[in-house]
Amino acid sequence: MHGSAPDPHPSKHGSIPADLPDAVRQLKRATVLVVGDAMLDRYVYGRVERISPEAPVPVLTVDREVALPGGAGNVVRNLTALGAAVAFVSIVGDDQAGSDLTGLIGGQPGVEPWLLVQGGRATTTKTRFVASGQQLLRADHEQASPIHPRLADRLVRIAADAVAATTVMVLSDYRKGVLTGDTPAKLIAAARVAGRKVVVDPRGGDHARFAGADLIIPDCAELTLATGLPTGTDAEIAAAAHALRAAHNFGAVLVIRGEAGVTLVGADDVAGATARHLPADVAEMIDPAGAGDAVISVAAAGLAVGLSLPVVARLGALAAGIAMGKSGIGVVREDEFVEVLTPGRLATRKLASRGQGAERVEGWRRAGHRVGFLAASTAIGEPEVLERARGWCDRLVIGVADGDPAAEVLAEVAAVDLVIRYGAETAVDLIRLLRPDVLVHDPGRAPETVAGSDIMQEWGGTVRRATPGQDTAF
């Protein structure tokens, strides 16, 4: 191990330990082996200005086309964006897409590619047609059957040699035929012989194939599929992660939870212990695509340089937030981590005037999000109130009077999505403007005396009292 950072025990409320910037700077020293399903991601960008006379479909006038490595290749992209050195072992077909993908992988700095060719096999290609930031259609070409057994044996031999020159092995499974049968078990055994750690990005529910891996990183849907357990709450996710870890002897489980961040259940936890729930600190959700690969890459690089699991998980959560704030499948770079870790960054993005706030809330409503509102006087000094309020909605808005210094403090809290300043208007005026689905009020007041509670019924909203440890609705 090249070095380590102390466990900061970060809280759920988004506090950032002082040593995290140093941890980010260490990632560029990582050496990682990636084995998995390589894909070619094509993007066709253009404009839609008319409907086809041949059928009721939009006509895309193409402006430009972009091709990028996808699947396990996107994990490689993220690792190289962090400055890590990467060996990549995968399979492509003997087609033009395979040739294009080989060139794209080989053209990245710090990558040693081992892309084996299977004759007659189609290289997995996903083509996305995009106009005005929205996907119109995705067309997939793929052959997901298991690769030829002799080719699988060769892949394992190459990976067994390559793992000795790296520190961590990543198994990136997109269920396209590379990591099937006993191939994962052979790869994990090879890593064990070399004394290397194994990080797994699984797909589907058959996690037994990766038994004994040091860290497995499913999302909530994959965790439910693998365990048959619900994953709707923090407690349910923790219980399912403990069950998954115990069932297959995983060193740790890191659950990707979208905007909610990640949950870590590690080797130092026991069944029933409180897991670490770490926020993603998403300033604004734009596109969730690519967030999982960002978490996998940061986790692998972090373990490769000797960072502790809690630090790795915190950086993974931040990486997810950065990735979700981008359009399309992007990568996460060191300078973007530095921006996220700069004090006041969240406050700058979350603070809004009355008009700006109304526009943001309307956008959330169009996207189908449930909006909650509470006044700053309710939240100050009660972080559990904020957590409970955020649990009742998809987006939590705080109303703060102009000049109140609490605005900047509240904007730094991960559970808060937006802080709106208002001047001559009252909180009731702001409630009428925003029309929230949930109004959270001071636990010390009767609901009939809460400003705005009498008008919530006009649009079918609810009023809740966020008493710590209780859940009360009126």
ZINORHU-V218635 format. One record per pair of residues at least 6 apart in sequence whose C-alpha atoms are under 8 Angstrom apart, sorted by sequence separation. I is the first residue (numbers start at 0). GAP is how many residues later the second one is. D is the distance in Angstrom with one decimal. If there is no record, write none. Layout:
i->[I:I]
gap->[GAP:GAP]
d->[D:D]
This chain:
i->[9:50:51:67:78:79:91:104:105:128:129:162:172:190:222:223:229:230:243:244:255:256:268:301:302:322:338:339:363:364:378:389:399:409:410:440:446:447:455:464:465:9:50:51:78:105:127:128:129:190:223:228:229:244:254:255:322:363:377:378:388:399:410:455:463:464:49:50:68:104:127:128:170:222:244:253:254:322:410:421:441:463:464:7:48:49:127:128:230:243:253:254:302:322:409:440:463:47:48:75:127:187:199:220:229:253:264:301:321:360:452:462:463:7:47:48:126:127:219:228:241:252:253:263:264:461:462:47:75:125:126:240:251:252:262:263:406:461:5:46:47:101:125:126:170:199:226:240:251:252:262:263:298:318:4:45:46:125:198:201:240:251:262:263:297:298:321:406:438:45:46:124:125:197:198:199:200:201:202:250:251:261:262:321:45:46:123:124:196:197:198:199:200:201:223:226:250:260:261:298:446:44:45:123:124:196:197:198:199:200:204:219:222:226:260:261:297:298:371:438:4:43:44:45:122:123:198:203:204:222:225:236:259:260:261:297:318:321:371:397:446:43:44:121:122:123:202:204:206:259:260:317:395:396:399:401:43:44:121:122:201:204:205:258:259:260:294:295:371:395:396:397:398:399:400:401:435:43:121:203:204:222:258:294:297:371:394:395:396:397:398:399:400:401:430:434:42:43:120:168:187:203:204:257:258:293:294:317:370:371:375:394:395:396:397:398:399:400:438:440:442:41:42:87:91:93:241:258:369:370:371:372:373:374:375:394:396:398:427:431:436:437:438:439:440:441:442:41:42:85:86:87:88:89:90:91:92:93:97:184:187:240:294:368:369:370:371:372:373:374:375:426:427:434:436:437:438:439:440:441:442:41:84:85:86:87:88:89:90:91:92:93:97:183:184:187:237:293:294:368:369:370:371:372:373:374:389:426:435:436:437:438:439:440:40:41:83:84:85:86:87:88:89:90:91:92:93:94:96:151:183:184:236:237:258:293:368:370:372:379:389:434:437:439:39:40:82:86:87:88:90:92:93:94:155:159:162:168:170:172:181:237:446:39:40:79:92:93:94:96:158:162:167:168:169:170:171:172:173:174:180:241:290:291:386:398:39:40:79:91:92:93:117:166:167:168:169:170:171:172:173:174:241:290:293:385:38:39:79:91:92:117:145:146:152:155:159:163:165:166:167:168:169:170:171:172:241:257:290:375:385:37:38:39:76:79:91:143:144:145:146:151:155:159:162:167:169:170:363:375:398:37:38:68:72:91:143:144:145:163:222:238:290:37:38:67:117:142:143:162:238:257:289:290:36:37:38:141:142:145:215:237:275:288:289:36:37:68:75:115:214:217:219:277:278:287:288:35:36:67:68:211:212:213:214:215:216:217:218:219:237:255:277:280:286:287:34:210:211:212:213:214:215:216:217:218:219:237:279:280:286:287:293:33:209:210:211:212:213:214:215:216:217:218:278:279:282:285:286:289:293:115:210:211:214:216:255:277:278:279:281:284:285:286:288:289:207:279:280:281:283:284:285:286:288:289:33:206:279:283:285:286:289:33:281:282:233:265:281:113:392:392:263:391:263:262:261:388:31:33:37:123:374:29:30:31:32:33:34:35:36:37:27:28:29:30:31:32:33:34:35:36:37:261:26:27:28:29:30:31:32:33:34:261:26:27:28:32:260:350:26:27:39:260:350:39:372:253:260:260:350:39:346:349:356:38:257:258:346:356:282:346:347:356:372:377:343:346:371:377:89:258:280:345:346:370:371:372:373:374:376:88:282:345:351:353:369:370:371:372:373:374:282:349:350:351:352:353:369:370:371:372:373:343:349:350:351:352:353:369:371:88:349:350:351:352:88:350:59:361:360:86:357:353:357:388:387:86:216:85:387:384:384:39:41:43:45:47:384:38:39:40:41:42:43:44:45:46:383:38:39:40:41:42:43:44:45:46:37:38:39:40:41:42:43:44:45:38:40:42:90:89:200:199:74:198:71:198:70:71:198:71:70:196:34:32:32:32:169:168:167:32:167:280:30:31:32:34:279:282:30:31:32:33:34:35:36:167:278:30:31:32:33:34:35:36:167:29:30:31:32:33:34:35:36:166:31:33:35:36:36:36:36:35:36:35:132:77:77:83:74:78:73:74:77:78:74:75:74:78:80:81:80:81:80:81:77:80:76:77:77:11:13:11:13:10:11:12:10:11:13:9:31:31:30:26:29:29:31:27:30:26:29:26:29:25:28:26:22:25:22:22:19:23:19:9:3:4:5:6:8:1:2:3:4:5:7:0:1:2:3:4:6:7:0:1:2:3:6:9:0:5:4:24:23:23:20:20:20:19:15:12:13:14:13:12:13:12:11:12]
gap->[6:6:6:6:6:6:6:6:6:6:6:6:6:6:6:6:6:6:6:6:6:6:6:6:6:6:6:6:6:6:6:6:6:6:6:6:6:6:6:6:6:7:7:7:7:7:7:7:7:7:7:7:7:7:7:7:7:7:7:7:7:7:7:7:7:7:8:8:8:8:8:8:8:8:8:8:8:8:8:8:8:8:8:9:9:9:9:9:9:9:9:9:9:9:9:9:9:10:10:10:10:10:10:10:10:10:10:10:10:10:10:10:10:11:11:11:11:11:11:11:11:11:11:11:11:11:11:12:12:12:12:12:12:12:12:12:12:12:13:13:13:13:13:13:13:13:13:13:13:13:13:13:13:13:14:14:14:14:14:14:14:14:14:14:14:14:14:14:14:15:15:15:15:15:15:15:15:15:15:15:15:15:15:15:16:16:16:16:16:16:16:16:16:16:16:16:16:16:16:16:16:17:17:17:17:17:17:17:17:17:17:17:17:17:17:17:17:17:17:17:18:18:18:18:18:18:18:18:18:18:18:18:18:18:18:18:18:18:18:18:18:19:19:19:19:19:19:19:19:19:19:19:19:19:19:19:20:20:20:20:20:20:20:20:20:20:20:20:20:20:20:20:20:20:20:20:20:21:21:21:21:21:21:21:21:21:21:21:21:21:21:21:21:21:21:21:22:22:22:22:22:22:22:22:22:22:22:22:22:22:22:22:22:22:22:22:22:22:22:22:22:23:23:23:23:23:23:23:23:23:23:23:23:23:23:23:23:23:23:23:23:23:23:23:23:23:23:24:24:24:24:24:24:24:24:24:24:24:24:24:24:24:24:24:24:24:24:24:24:24:24:24:24:24:24:24:24:24:24:24:24:25:25:25:25:25:25:25:25:25:25:25:25:25:25:25:25:25:25:25:25:25:25:25:25:25:25:25:25:25:25:25:25:25:26:26:26:26:26:26:26:26:26:26:26:26:26:26:26:26:26:26:26:26:26:26:26:26:26:26:26:26:26:26:27:27:27:27:27:27:27:27:27:27:27:27:27:27:27:27:27:27:27:28:28:28:28:28:28:28:28:28:28:28:28:28:28:28:28:28:28:28:28:28:28:28:29:29:29:29:29:29:29:29:29:29:29:29:29:29:29:29:29:29:29:29:30:30:30:30:30:30:30:30:30:30:30:30:30:30:30:30:30:30:30:30:30:30:30:30:30:31:31:31:31:31:31:31:31:31:31:31:31:31:31:31:31:31:31:31:31:32:32:32:32:32:32:32:32:32:32:32:32:33:33:33:33:33:33:33:33:33:33:33:34:34:34:34:34:34:34:34:34:34:34:35:35:35:35:35:35:35:35:35:35:35:35:36:36:36:36:36:36:36:36:36:36:36:36:36:36:36:36:36:36:36:37:37:37:37:37:37:37:37:37:37:37:37:37:37:37:37:37:38:38:38:38:38:38:38:38:38:38:38:38:38:38:38:38:38:38:39:39:39:39:39:39:39:39:39:39:39:39:39:39:39:40:40:40:40:40:40:40:40:40:40:41:41:41:41:41:41:41:42:42:42:43:43:43:44:44:45:46:46:49:50:51:51:52:52:52:52:52:53:53:53:53:53:53:53:53:53:54:54:54:54:54:54:54:54:54:54:54:54:55:55:55:55:55:55:55:55:55:55:56:56:56:56:56:56:57:57:57:57:57:58:58:59:59:60:60:61:61:61:61:62:62:62:62:62:63:63:63:63:63:63:64:64:64:64:65:65:65:65:65:65:65:65:65:65:65:66:66:66:66:66:66:66:66:66:66:66:67:67:67:67:67:67:67:67:67:67:67:68:68:68:68:68:68:68:68:69:69:69:69:69:70:70:71:72:73:75:75:76:76:77:78:79:79:80:80:81:82:83:83:83:83:83:83:84:84:84:84:84:84:84:84:84:84:85:85:85:85:85:85:85:85:85:86:86:86:86:86:86:86:86:86:87:87:87:87:88:95:96:97:97:100:100:101:101:101:102:103:106:124:126:129:130:130:131:132:133:133:133:134:134:134:134:134:134:135:135:135:135:135:135:135:135:135:136:136:136:136:136:136:136:136:137:137:137:137:137:137:137:137:137:138:138:138:138:139:140:141:142:142:143:194:215:216:217:218:218:219:219:219:219:221:221:222:222:250:250:251:251:252:252:253:253:254:254:255:264:264:265:265:266:266:266:267:267:267:268:268:269:270:271:271:272:272:273:273:274:274:275:275:276:276:278:279:279:284:288:291:291:295:300:301:301:301:301:301:302:302:302:302:302:302:303:303:303:303:303:303:303:304:304:304:304:304:304:305:305:306:309:310:313:316:317:320:321:325:370:398:398:399:400:400:401:402:402]
d->[6.8:5.6:5.9:8.0:7.5:7.1:5.1:7.4:7.2:5.7:5.7:6.7:6.2:6.7:7.8:5.9:6.0:4.6:7.8:7.0:4.7:7.5:7.4:7.9:7.5:7.7:7.0:7.7:7.8:7.4:6.3:5.7:7.6:7.0:7.6:7.7:6.7:7.1:6.4:7.2:7.0:6.9:4.5:5.7:7.2:6.1:6.6:5.5:7.5:7.0:6.4:7.6:7.2:6.5:5.3:6.9:6.4:7.8:8.0:6.4:7.2:6.2:6.9:7.4:7.8:5.4:6.2:5.6:7.4:6.9:7.6:5.4:7.9:7.6:6.4:6.6:5.0:6.8:6.2:7.7:7.8:5.7:6.4:5.9:7.8:5.9:6.0:6.3:7.1:7.8:5.6:6.5:7.0:6.4:7.3:6.6:4.4:6.3:7.1:6.8:4.4:6.8:7.4:7.9:7.3:4.6:5.4:5.5:6.7:7.5:6.4:6.0:6.0:8.0:5.7:7.7:5.5:6.5:6.1:5.9:7.8:5.9:6.4:5.9:6.8:7.3:5.4:4.9:7.3:6.7:5.1:6.1:7.4:5.2:6.7:5.1:6.6:6.7:8.0:5.5:6.3:6.9:5.8:6.3:7.7:7.0:6.5:7.9:5.7:6.3:5.5:6.6:5.4:6.4:7.2:5.8:5.1:4.5:6.4:7.3:7.5:4.2:4.4:8.0:7.1:6.9:7.4:7.7:7.3:5.2:6.7:5.7:6.5:5.2:6.1:6.3:6.2:6.9:7.6:6.6:5.7:6.0:6.1:7.9:4.2:7.4:7.4:5.1:7.5:5.3:4.8:4.6:5.3:6.0:7.4:7.1:5.6:7.4:5.3:7.6:7.6:5.8:4.7:5.6:6.3:6.0:6.6:5.8:6.1:6.4:5.9:7.5:6.9:6.3:5.6:6.5:6.8:6.1:7.2:7.7:6.6:6.8:5.8:6.8:7.4:4.2:7.7:5.8:7.4:7.2:7.4:7.9:7.8:4.2:7.2:5.7:7.5:8.0:7.4:7.3:7.9:7.8:5.4:7.3:6.1:6.6:6.7:8.0:6.5:5.6:4.0:7.6:7.3:6.5:6.9:5.4:6.2:6.1:5.8:7.2:7.8:4.8:6.3:7.6:6.1:7.5:8.0:7.4:7.3:5.4:6.0:6.3:6.0:6.1:5.4:5.6:7.9:4.6:5.6:6.8:4.0:7.7:6.0:4.5:7.3:5.5:7.6:5.3:4.8:4.8:5.1:4.9:5.1:5.4:6.7:7.6:5.6:6.6:6.7:7.1:7.5:7.3:7.7:7.8:7.7:7.2:6.9:7.7:5.5:7.6:6.1:5.8:6.6:5.8:6.2:6.2:6.4:6.1:7.5:7.3:5.2:7.2:5.1:7.1:6.4:6.0:6.6:6.4:5.1:6.0:6.2:5.9:6.7:5.7:5.9:7.9:7.2:7.3:6.1:7.8:7.4:5.7:6.3:5.9:6.4:6.4:5.8:5.7:6.3:6.2:5.7:6.2:6.4:6.5:5.3:6.2:5.4:6.3:8.0:6.4:7.6:6.5:6.0:7.7:5.0:4.9:4.8:4.8:5.2:4.9:5.4:7.3:5.1:7.2:4.5:5.0:4.7:4.9:5.3:7.1:5.1:4.4:4.8:4.8:4.6:4.8:4.7:4.9:4.8:5.1:5.2:5.3:5.5:6.1:6.3:6.9:7.2:5.8:5.9:5.5:6.4:6.0:6.0:5.8:6.3:6.5:6.0:7.6:6.7:6.3:5.8:6.2:5.7:6.8:5.6:6.4:7.1:6.1:6.2:5.9:5.8:5.7:6.2:5.8:6.4:6.1:6.3:7.9:6.0:7.4:6.0:7.4:7.6:8.0:7.6:6.1:6.9:7.3:7.3:7.5:7.3:7.9:7.1:6.4:6.9:5.1:7.8:7.5:7.4:7.7:7.0:6.6:6.5:6.7:7.1:7.0:7.8:7.0:7.4:7.8:7.3:6.9:7.3:6.1:5.9:7.4:4.6:7.2:7.0:7.1:7.2:6.5:5.6:6.2:5.9:6.3:6.2:5.9:7.3:6.5:7.8:8.0:7.3:6.9:5.9:6.8:5.0:5.2:6.9:7.5:4.9:7.7:7.7:5.7:4.9:4.8:4.8:4.8:4.9:5.3:5.9:8.0:6.1:4.7:6.9:6.3:6.1:5.2:6.6:7.5:4.7:7.7:7.4:5.5:7.9:7.0:5.4:5.8:8.0:7.0:5.9:6.2:5.7:6.1:6.8:5.9:7.8:7.1:7.5:7.3:7.2:7.2:4.6:7.8:7.7:7.5:5.2:6.8:6.7:3.9:6.0:7.0:6.2:7.1:7.0:7.3:7.6:7.9:7.8:7.9:7.6:6.2:5.2:6.3:7.2:7.9:4.1:5.1:6.3:7.8:7.7:7.7:5.1:5.3:7.3:7.7:7.6:6.9:5.1:7.3:6.9:7.8:6.4:6.0:6.0:5.1:6.6:7.8:7.9:6.2:7.0:8.0:7.9:7.7:7.6:5.3:5.2:6.6:8.0:7.9:6.3:7.8:6.5:7.4:8.0:7.2:6.9:5.5:7.7:6.9:6.7:6.4:7.5:5.6:5.7:6.6:6.0:6.9:5.3:6.6:7.5:7.0:6.2:7.8:7.8:4.6:7.3:4.8:5.0:5.2:4.3:4.8:5.1:4.8:5.3:4.5:6.2:5.9:4.6:6.5:5.0:7.9:6.8:7.3:7.7:6.0:5.0:6.4:6.2:5.7:6.3:5.6:6.2:6.1:6.1:5.0:7.7:5.8:6.4:7.7:6.6:7.7:6.4:7.1:7.1:6.9:8.0:6.4:7.5:7.5:4.5:5.6:5.0:6.0:6.4:4.9:6.0:6.1:5.7:6.9:7.9:5.2:5.8:5.4:5.5:6.6:7.8:7.6:4.6:5.8:6.0:6.4:7.7:7.1:7.1:7.1:7.5:7.3:6.7:8.0:7.9:7.2:7.5:7.4:6.7:7.9:7.2:6.6:7.4:7.1:6.1:7.8:7.1:7.9:5.9:6.4:5.7:6.2:6.0:7.0:6.1:6.8:5.6:7.2:4.9:4.8:5.0:4.7:4.9:4.9:5.6:7.0:7.1:7.7:6.5:4.2:5.8:6.3:5.9:6.4:5.9:6.3:6.0:5.7:7.2:4.6:7.6:7.8:5.1:7.4:6.7:7.9:6.9:7.8:7.6:7.9:7.7:7.2:7.1:7.4:6.6:5.9:5.6:5.8:7.4:7.4:7.4:7.0:7.7:7.8:6.5:7.9:8.0:5.9:6.2:6.4:7.8:4.5:5.5:5.0:7.4:8.0:7.8:6.2:5.4:5.2:5.8:6.3:6.0:8.0:7.9:6.9:6.2:5.5:7.3:5.8:7.8:5.3:4.5:5.1:5.0:7.5:6.7:6.5:6.3:6.1:5.5:6.1:6.1:6.5:5.9:6.1:6.3:7.0:4.8:5.0:5.0:5.3:5.8:8.0:7.2:7.6:5.9:6.1:6.4:6.8:6.6:7.6:7.4:7.8:6.8:7.0:7.1:7.7:6.1:6.6:6.4:7.9:7.1:8.0:7.8:5.4:6.9:7.6:7.3:7.2:7.9:6.4:6.3:6.8:6.3:5.9:6.0:5.8:6.0:6.1:6.4:5.3:6.1:5.0:4.7:5.0:4.5:4.9:4.8:4.9:5.2:6.9:7.4:5.7:6.3:6.1:6.2:6.1:6.0:6.0:7.8:7.6:7.8:7.2:7.1:7.3:6.8:8.0:7.9:7.7:5.4:8.0:7.7:7.4:6.4:7.7:6.6:8.0:7.5:7.8:7.1:6.2:6.9:7.8:6.5:6.1:7.8:5.5:7.9:5.3:7.7:7.5:7.8:7.2:4.9:5.9:6.2:5.9:6.1:5.7:6.6:7.2:6.4:5.6:5.0:4.7:4.7:5.1:4.6:6.1:5.5:7.4:7.0:6.0:6.0:6.1:6.2:5.5:5.9:5.3:7.3:7.1:7.5:7.4:6.0:7.3:5.8:6.0:7.7:6.4:7.4:7.4:6.2:7.1:5.4:5.5:6.7:7.0:6.1:7.3:7.2:7.7:5.8:7.2:6.7:7.2:6.6:5.4:5.4:5.9:5.0:7.8:6.8:6.2:7.8:7.9:7.6:6.0:6.3:7.9:5.5:7.4:7.1:6.3:7.1:7.5:7.1:6.9:7.3:7.7:5.2:7.5:7.1:7.8:6.5:5.6:5.3:6.0:5.6:7.9:6.7:6.6:7.9:6.8:7.3:7.9:7.5:7.8:7.8:8.0:7.1:7.8:8.0:6.4:6.8:7.9:5.9:4.9:5.5:7.0:7.5:6.9:5.0:5.2:4.6:6.5:6.2:7.1:5.7:6.0:7.0:6.7:6.3:7.5:5.0:7.9:7.5:7.2:6.7:7.2:7.7:6.6:6.9:7.8:7.1:7.6:7.3:7.8:5.8:5.5:5.0:5.3:7.6:6.7]
